[in-house]
Amino acid sequence: MSASRTLLLTIPHRVGALQKALDVLGRNNINIERIESRPSKLDKRIYDFVVDVKDVPEHTLNKCIDVLKETKAAESITFLGVKDEIPWFPGKISDLDKLKQEILEAGADLSSDHPGFNDQEYRNRRKQIAQIGLNYKHGDKIERVKYTKEETMAWGVIFNKLTSMYSKHACKEVNYVMPMLKNNCGYSENHIPQLQDIHEFLQDTTGFRIRPAAGLLTSRDFLNGLAFRVFHSTQYIRHHSQPLYTPEPDVVHELMGHVPLFADPDFAEFSQEIGLASLGASDRDISRLATLYWFTVEFGVCRQDGVRKAYGAGLLSSFGELEHSMSDVPDIKPFEPDKVCEQTYPITSFQPLYFEAESFERAKEQVKNWAAHMDRPFAVRYNPYTNSVEVLNHSYRLIPVARDLCSKMEQLKNSMEKIIKLQESS
């Protein structure tokens, strides 16, 4: 049986070390498709090499692994899995350009129960705005939308209704950021903010980016974007006939619900942790992560100063559900990721259950610990300087830490022995 595999080779940083490992592969006629190297940030004495090999008989590959270990050509060798079984995921931020081909629903594709279904002018308008997302590439400036008077009036009705409720029901982080959004991004009842202005504001606060989307992405693609601190946002607005209702995310949901908290450092890190956990995850784990996202980023509540507050975008952009979430009607349970990820939920009615987090910082650590036990043969680390992700072996990550700890303990032992000798001599 042959297979395509991805290996992680940990090789000492010395002359000829890589060649020694490659010679072992070459002598067995193993075809290398790709090889990438990077110095370890945890230990300067070793390098990580990610190697893709193609159509290799299992017994041949296992033989090579044994030789690499016996000759110490590599300090450790780890299978990152059968290559074709690991879903593709973006390795650098520009790879997000590929995700726009997987739009589930484009801007003009409306269900029959949508308020704008029979309004052809409205559908054409959405299609025009959605095209901005289809044309966008990483590094471009986001094209500005000249919103109509009708669209701006609908925004104004919603903006006034929601902001009047924030002081009582929204978390303190939202109320802290909203004045900044008004001053820096033009949030007001008479103006629908532009994504480019918000993008620049978030870049200066938490490093988050806004990327225009043509419509609804798959859960995998949307979560993958969060790993790079990129939020895919629609730009079209709900139908003017029902400004306080929408059956789908629109620019109101994105700008009133999501954007304020992306300017908060703790929440930004929390969102990115969910995104990083989604990279290369199985379909089952993507479903579980999407459920975690639903009960936190979309419909999360927290307790501040002994009072329940809303932080989920689905609450902050819907006055009806915001009131419902703060009432005595729904069930409230503590946020525990292993339980949350298995919870079912309705998508066309108010939520009967909410999970309450102690804080964003606490929720971030809980999600991070939960993700560490996912069924994924590797871990990833985000490099903010290159806007890329690095693949790490779970077990390898602990080796340099243990090595450093042993070294420090040895130093401490030597120091104690010196102190004892000095005391004895005196």
C-alpha positions as CSV (number, residue, x, y, z in Angstrom):
1,M,0.0,0.0,0.0
2,S,1.3,3.4,-1.0
3,A,0.4,6.8,0.5
4,S,1.2,10.5,0.4
5,R,2.6,11.6,3.8
6,T,3.7,14.8,5.5
7,L,6.6,14.4,7.9
8,L,8.0,16.8,10.5
9,L,11.7,16.2,10.9
10,T,13.5,17.8,13.8
11,I,17.2,18.1,12.7
12,P,20.2,19.5,14.6
13,H,21.6,22.8,13.3
14,R,25.0,21.7,12.1
15,V,26.7,21.3,8.7
16,G,25.6,18.2,6.8
17,A,22.7,17.3,9.1
18,L,20.0,17.8,6.5
19,Q,21.9,16.1,3.8
20,K,22.3,13.0,6.0
21,A,18.6,12.8,6.4
22,L,17.9,13.4,2.7
23,D,20.4,10.7,1.8
24,V,18.4,8.1,3.7
25,L,15.2,9.1,1.8
26,G,17.1,9.1,-1.5
27,R,18.6,5.7,-1.1
28,N,15.1,4.3,-0.9
29,N,13.8,6.2,-4.0
30,I,11.3,8.3,-1.9
31,N,9.9,11.1,-4.0
32,I,9.9,14.5,-2.1
33,E,7.2,16.8,-3.3
34,R,7.9,19.7,-1.0
35,I,10.2,20.6,1.8
36,E,10.0,23.7,4.0
37,S,12.3,24.7,6.8
38,R,12.2,27.1,9.7
39,P,14.5,27.6,12.7
40,S,12.8,26.7,15.9
41,K,11.8,29.7,18.0
42,L,12.0,27.5,21.1
43,D,15.5,26.1,20.6
44,K,18.1,27.7,18.3
45,R,20.1,24.4,18.1
46,I,17.5,22.6,15.9
47,Y,15.5,23.2,12.7
48,D,12.0,22.0,11.8
49,F,11.6,20.5,8.3
50,V,8.1,19.8,6.9
51,V,8.5,17.2,4.2
52,D,5.8,16.0,1.8
53,V,6.5,12.6,0.2
54,K,4.4,11.0,-2.5
55,D,3.4,7.4,-3.3
56,V,5.6,5.7,-0.8
57,P,5.0,2.1,0.2
58,E,4.3,1.9,4.0
59,H,7.0,-0.6,4.6
60,T,9.6,1.5,2.8
61,L,8.6,4.6,4.7
62,N,8.7,2.8,8.0
63,K,12.2,1.4,7.2
64,C,13.4,5.0,6.5
65,I,12.0,6.2,9.7
66,D,13.9,3.4,11.6
67,V,17.2,4.3,9.8
68,L,16.7,8.1,10.6
69,K,16.2,7.2,14.3
70,E,19.1,4.7,14.5
71,T,21.6,7.0,12.8
72,K,20.3,10.0,14.7
73,A,19.9,11.9,11.4
74,A,16.8,13.4,13.0
75,E,16.1,14.1,16.6
76,S,12.4,13.3,16.1
77,I,10.2,12.2,13.2
78,T,6.5,12.8,13.3
79,F,3.8,11.8,10.9
80,L,1.5,14.8,10.4
81,G,-1.0,12.4,8.9
82,V,-2.0,11.0,5.5
83,K,-1.7,14.1,3.3
84,D,-5.0,13.6,1.5
85,E,-6.9,13.2,4.8
86,I,-5.9,16.5,6.2
87,P,-8.2,19.3,4.8
88,W,-6.4,22.1,3.1
89,F,-6.0,25.2,5.2
90,P,-4.4,28.6,4.5
91,G,-0.8,28.9,5.5
92,K,-0.4,32.6,5.0
93,I,-2.9,35.4,5.0
94,S,-2.9,35.8,1.2
95,D,-4.2,32.3,0.9
96,L,-7.6,33.6,2.1
97,D,-8.1,34.8,-1.5
98,K,-8.9,31.2,-2.3
99,L,-11.8,31.0,0.1
100,K,-14.1,33.4,-1.9
101,Q,-14.6,30.5,-4.4
102,E,-16.6,28.6,-1.7
103,I,-19.4,31.0,-1.0
104,L,-22.5,29.1,0.1
105,E,-24.9,31.9,-0.7
106,A,-24.1,35.0,-2.7
107,G,-25.7,38.4,-2.1
108,A,-28.6,38.0,-4.4
109,D,-29.5,34.4,-3.6
110,L,-32.5,35.0,-1.3
111,S,-34.9,32.4,0.2
112,S,-38.6,32.8,-0.5
113,D,-39.3,34.0,3.0
114,H,-36.8,36.9,2.7
115,P,-38.5,40.3,2.9
116,G,-36.7,41.3,-0.3
117,F,-37.4,38.1,-2.3
118,N,-39.9,39.8,-4.6
119,D,-38.0,43.1,-4.9
120,Q,-35.9,42.7,-8.1
121,E,-34.3,46.2,-7.6
122,Y,-33.2,45.2,-4.1
123,R,-31.8,41.9,-5.4
124,N,-29.8,43.6,-8.1
125,R,-28.4,46.1,-5.5
126,R,-27.2,43.2,-3.3
127,K,-25.6,41.5,-6.3
128,Q,-23.8,44.7,-7.1
129,I,-22.4,45.1,-3.6
130,A,-21.6,41.4,-3.2
131,Q,-19.4,41.7,-6.3
132,I,-17.0,43.9,-4.2
133,G,-16.2,40.8,-2.1
134,L,-15.7,38.6,-5.1
135,N,-13.2,41.1,-6.7
136,Y,-11.3,41.7,-3.5
137,K,-7.7,40.4,-3.0
138,H,-5.5,40.6,0.1
139,G,-3.8,44.0,0.2
140,D,-6.5,45.8,-1.8
141,K,-8.3,48.8,-0.3
142,I,-11.9,47.9,0.2
143,E,-14.2,49.6,-2.3
144,R,-16.5,52.1,-0.7
145,V,-20.3,51.7,-1.1
146,K,-22.4,54.7,-1.8
147,Y,-25.5,53.8,0.2
148,T,-28.8,55.1,-0.9
149,K,-31.1,57.3,1.2
150,E,-33.4,54.4,1.8
151,E,-30.6,52.2,3.0
152,T,-29.2,54.9,5.3
153,M,-32.7,55.5,6.8
154,A,-33.1,51.7,7.6
155,W,-29.6,51.8,9.3
156,G,-30.6,54.9,11.3
157,V,-33.7,53.2,12.7
158,I,-31.7,50.2,13.8
159,F,-28.7,52.2,15.1
160,N,-30.9,54.3,17.4
161,K,-32.8,51.4,18.7
162,L,-29.8,49.3,19.5
163,T,-27.6,52.0,21.0
164,S,-30.4,53.0,23.4
165,M,-30.2,49.5,24.8
166,Y,-26.4,49.1,25.1
167,S,-25.9,51.0,28.3
168,K,-28.2,48.6,30.1
169,H,-27.6,45.3,28.4
170,A,-24.3,45.3,26.5
171,C,-21.0,44.4,28.2
172,K,-18.7,47.2,29.3
173,E,-16.2,46.5,26.5
174,V,-18.9,47.3,23.9
175,N,-19.8,50.5,25.7
176,Y,-16.1,51.5,25.9
177,V,-15.5,51.0,22.2
178,M,-18.7,52.5,20.7
179,P,-17.6,56.2,21.3
180,M,-14.3,55.4,19.5
181,L,-16.2,53.9,16.6
182,K,-18.3,57.1,16.4
183,N,-15.2,59.3,16.4
184,N,-13.0,57.2,14.1
185,C,-15.3,55.3,11.8
186,G,-18.3,57.6,11.4
187,Y,-20.8,55.5,13.3
188,S,-24.0,57.5,13.5
189,E,-27.7,57.3,12.6
190,N,-27.1,59.3,9.4
191,H,-24.1,57.3,8.1
192,I,-23.4,53.6,7.4
193,P,-19.7,53.2,8.2
194,Q,-17.3,52.0,5.5
195,L,-15.4,48.7,5.9
196,Q,-12.1,50.3,4.9
197,D,-12.4,52.9,7.7
198,I,-13.2,50.1,10.2
199,H,-10.4,48.0,8.9
200,E,-7.8,50.8,9.5
201,F,-9.2,51.4,13.0
202,L,-9.0,47.7,14.0
203,Q,-5.5,47.5,12.6
204,D,-4.4,50.2,15.0
205,T,-6.1,48.7,18.0
206,T,-5.8,44.9,17.9
207,G,-4.4,44.0,14.5
208,F,-7.7,42.6,13.2
209,R,-8.6,43.0,9.6
210,I,-11.9,43.4,7.8
211,R,-12.3,41.5,4.5
212,P,-15.4,42.1,2.3
213,A,-17.4,38.9,1.7
214,A,-19.8,38.2,-1.2
215,G,-22.1,36.1,1.0
216,L,-22.1,33.3,3.5
217,L,-18.9,31.2,3.8
218,T,-18.6,27.7,5.0
219,S,-17.9,27.3,8.7
220,R,-14.4,26.0,7.9
221,D,-13.5,28.9,5.7
222,F,-15.0,31.5,8.0
223,L,-13.2,30.1,11.1
224,N,-9.9,29.7,9.1
225,G,-10.0,33.5,8.5
226,L,-10.2,34.2,12.2
227,A,-6.8,32.4,12.6
228,F,-5.2,35.3,10.8
229,R,-7.3,37.9,12.7
230,V,-9.4,38.4,9.5
231,F,-13.2,38.9,9.8
232,H,-15.2,38.3,6.6
233,S,-17.9,40.9,6.5
234,T,-20.9,41.5,4.2
235,Q,-21.6,45.1,3.0
236,Y,-25.3,44.9,1.9
237,I,-28.1,45.8,4.2
238,R,-31.4,44.1,5.0
239,H,-34.6,45.1,3.2
240,H,-36.0,48.5,4.2
241,S,-39.5,47.2,4.7
242,Q,-38.4,45.4,7.9
243,P,-35.4,47.2,9.3
244,L,-35.6,45.5,12.6
245,Y,-35.6,42.0,11.1
246,T,-33.2,40.0,9.0
247,P,-33.0,36.2,8.4
248,E,-29.2,36.4,7.6
249,P,-26.1,38.4,8.5
250,D,-25.9,41.8,6.9
251,V,-23.9,45.0,7.4
252,V,-25.9,45.8,10.5
253,H,-25.1,42.5,12.1
254,E,-21.4,42.8,11.2
255,L,-20.8,46.4,12.2
256,M,-23.1,46.6,15.3
257,G,-22.7,43.1,16.5
258,H,-19.1,42.0,15.7
259,V,-16.9,45.0,15.1
260,P,-17.0,46.7,18.6
261,L,-15.4,43.6,20.3
262,F,-12.8,43.0,17.7
263,A,-11.3,46.3,19.1
264,D,-10.9,44.6,22.5
265,P,-7.6,42.8,22.9
266,D,-8.9,39.9,25.0
267,F,-11.8,39.2,22.7
268,A,-9.6,39.5,19.6
269,E,-7.3,36.8,21.1
270,F,-10.3,34.7,22.0
271,S,-11.6,34.8,18.4
272,Q,-8.2,34.0,17.0
273,E,-7.9,30.9,19.3
274,I,-11.1,29.5,17.8
275,G,-9.7,30.2,14.3
276,L,-6.3,28.6,15.0
277,A,-8.1,25.5,16.3
278,S,-10.0,25.2,13.0
279,L,-6.9,24.9,10.8
280,G,-6.7,21.3,9.4
281,A,-9.4,20.2,11.8
282,S,-11.7,17.2,10.9
283,D,-15.2,17.9,9.7
284,R,-16.5,16.8,13.1
285,D,-14.2,19.2,15.0
286,I,-15.2,22.0,12.6
287,S,-18.8,21.4,13.5
288,R,-18.0,21.5,17.2
289,L,-15.9,24.7,16.8
290,A,-18.8,26.3,14.9
291,T,-21.1,25.4,17.8
292,L,-18.6,27.0,20.2
293,Y,-18.5,30.1,18.0
294,W,-22.3,30.2,18.0
295,F,-22.6,30.2,21.8
296,T,-19.8,32.7,22.3
297,V,-19.1,35.1,19.5
298,E,-22.7,35.0,18.2
299,F,-24.8,34.5,21.3
300,G,-22.5,34.8,24.2
301,V,-23.4,36.4,27.6
302,C,-21.1,37.1,30.5
303,R,-21.4,38.3,34.1
304,Q,-20.0,41.7,35.0
305,D,-20.4,43.3,38.4
306,G,-22.9,40.6,39.3
307,V,-25.1,41.4,36.3
308,R,-25.7,39.4,33.1
309,K,-24.4,41.3,30.0
310,A,-24.4,40.5,26.3
311,Y,-21.3,40.2,24.1
312,G,-22.5,38.0,21.2
313,A,-23.1,39.7,17.9
314,G,-26.4,38.0,17.4
315,L,-27.6,39.7,20.6
316,L,-26.0,43.1,20.0
317,S,-27.6,43.4,16.5
318,S,-31.1,42.2,17.5
319,F,-33.1,44.3,20.0
320,G,-35.7,41.4,20.3
321,E,-33.1,38.7,21.2
322,L,-31.1,41.2,23.3
323,E,-34.2,41.7,25.5
324,H,-34.9,38.0,25.5
325,S,-31.4,37.1,26.6
326,M,-31.6,39.4,29.6
327,S,-35.0,38.2,30.8
328,D,-35.8,35.2,33.1
329,V,-37.1,33.1,30.1
330,P,-34.0,31.4,28.8
331,D,-31.9,28.9,30.6
332,I,-28.4,30.1,31.6
333,K,-25.5,27.7,32.1
334,P,-21.8,28.2,32.8
335,F,-19.5,28.2,29.8
336,E,-17.7,24.8,29.6
337,P,-16.3,24.1,26.1
338,D,-16.7,20.3,26.2
339,K,-20.4,20.7,26.9
340,V,-21.0,23.7,24.8
341,C,-19.6,22.1,21.6
342,E,-22.2,19.3,21.8
343,Q,-25.2,21.5,22.4
344,T,-27.9,21.7,19.7
345,Y,-29.6,25.0,18.9
346,P,-32.3,26.6,16.8
347,I,-31.4,29.1,14.0
348,T,-34.8,30.6,13.3
349,S,-36.0,31.5,16.8
350,F,-34.8,33.0,20.0
351,Q,-32.2,30.9,21.8
352,P,-33.7,28.9,24.7
353,L,-30.2,28.5,26.3
354,Y,-27.2,30.7,26.7
355,F,-23.8,29.9,28.2
356,E,-22.4,32.6,30.5
357,A,-18.6,33.2,30.5
358,E,-16.7,34.5,33.5
359,S,-14.6,36.8,31.2
360,F,-13.1,36.8,27.7
361,E,-9.7,36.0,29.2
362,R,-11.0,33.0,31.1
363,A,-13.0,31.8,28.0
364,K,-9.9,32.1,25.8
365,E,-7.9,29.8,28.1
366,Q,-10.8,27.3,28.3
367,V,-11.1,27.2,24.5
368,K,-7.3,26.9,24.1
369,N,-7.1,24.0,26.6
370,W,-10.1,22.3,24.9
371,A,-8.5,22.7,21.4
372,A,-5.3,21.1,22.6
373,H,-7.2,17.8,23.0
374,M,-8.7,17.9,19.5
375,D,-8.1,14.9,17.2
376,R,-5.4,16.7,15.2
377,P,-1.9,15.3,14.8
378,F,-0.3,18.7,14.9
379,A,-0.5,22.1,16.5
380,V,-0.2,25.5,14.9
381,R,1.4,28.7,16.0
382,Y,0.6,32.1,14.4
383,N,3.5,34.3,13.4
384,P,2.3,38.0,13.5
385,Y,5.4,39.3,11.8
386,T,4.8,37.2,8.6
387,N,1.0,36.8,8.9
388,S,1.5,33.0,8.6
389,V,1.0,29.9,10.6
390,E,3.7,27.4,11.6
391,V,2.9,23.7,12.0
392,L,4.2,22.1,15.2
393,N,4.2,18.6,16.5
394,H,2.3,18.4,19.9
395,S,5.0,16.3,21.6
396,Y,7.9,18.2,20.0
397,R,6.7,21.5,21.6
398,L,7.4,20.0,25.0
399,I,11.0,18.9,24.3
400,P,12.8,22.3,24.3
401,V,10.7,23.3,27.3
402,A,11.8,20.2,29.3
403,R,15.4,20.6,28.1
404,D,15.5,24.3,29.2
405,L,13.9,23.3,32.6
406,C,16.6,20.6,33.2
407,S,19.3,23.1,32.3
408,K,18.0,25.6,34.7
409,M,17.7,23.0,37.5
410,E,21.3,22.0,36.8
411,Q,22.4,25.6,37.1
412,L,20.5,25.9,40.4
413,K,22.0,22.8,41.7
414,N,25.6,24.1,40.9
415,S,24.8,27.4,42.6
416,M,23.5,25.7,45.7
417,E,26.6,23.5,45.9
418,K,28.8,26.6,45.7
419,I,26.9,28.3,48.5
420,I,27.2,25.3,50.7
421,K,31.0,25.1,50.1
422,L,31.4,28.8,50.9
423,Q,29.4,28.3,54.1
424,E,31.5,25.3,55.1
425,S,34.8,27.1,54.5
426,S,33.7,30.1,56.6
